[in-house]
Amino acid sequence: MRVIIQRVKKAKVVVDQLVIGKIDLGYVLFVGFSQKDDMVVCEKLAKKVVDLRIFSDDDDKMNLSINDVGGSILSISQFTLYADCKKGRRPSFDKAKRAEEAKCLYEYFNKQLINLDQKVISGVFQADMKIDLVNDGPVTIILDSDEL
């Protein structure tokens, strides 16, 4: 499982020219699943996301969590995080979990965030989404379950 975290001042997701979700201060999560991911991995990464201290304190040190700042999460499914570009010019997505299974894990991951007292807005699985965000910092963190 891979999660790209972008600390944001604000963000929104648009599908078919309609804003379906927006947040102010918080995280935009781009979430992708590999063939080997399961619910245990989702639980582990959800906890890691919530526990990260990547917001600045009064001394301008990254010392505060999303809970400390009262932030929200915009969660976006993104199978392209498992693009393999080693051969040729067209990426292969063979390492990405199949859509039906990935959708279940994506929903489970979001529920785990909610169970950890997070306000979560999600995109539409498999939709053509437009994400508009103001990255704060910029701060972008990559979590990979293979590296935890």
Residue, then its C-alpha position, 0 to 999 in steps of 0.5 A: m500500500r502506498v499513501i502520498i500525504q500532502r499537507v494542505k491549506k485547502a483542497k477539493v475534489v471535482v467529478d463531472q464539474l461538481v465539487i463532491g468534497k472539500i476540506d480546509l487545513g489537513y491532508v490530501l491522501f493519494v492512496g494505492f493498493s498492491q496485489k499483496d495488501d490486506m486489511v491489516v496493512c490498511e489498519k497500520l497505515a491509517k494509524k501511521v497517517v493519524d500519528l504523523r507530526i508534520f504540522s508546525d508548532d509555535d517554534d516552526k518545528m514539525n511537531l503537531s499531528i492532524n488532531d493537534v491542528g483540528g485538520s481534515i482528510l481528503s482521501i483519493s484512490q489512485f491506482t497509478l501509484y503502482a505504475d511500473c515504468k521499467k519497460g517501454r514508454r507505457p506504464s504497466f499496472d500489473k502490481a496494482k490490486r484489481a479494482e473490486e478488491a482495491k475498492c473494498l480496501y480503500e473503503y476499509f482504510n477510510k473507515q479506519l481513519i474515521n475510527l481514529d476520530q478523523k473527519v474524512i471526505s473521499g473521492v469517487f473510486q475509479a472516477d475521473m477526478k480533478i483535485d485542486l489543492v494548496n500544498d502547505g510548505p510544500v510538505t509531501i510525505i510518502l508512506d509505503s507499507d513495504e518500508l514500514 
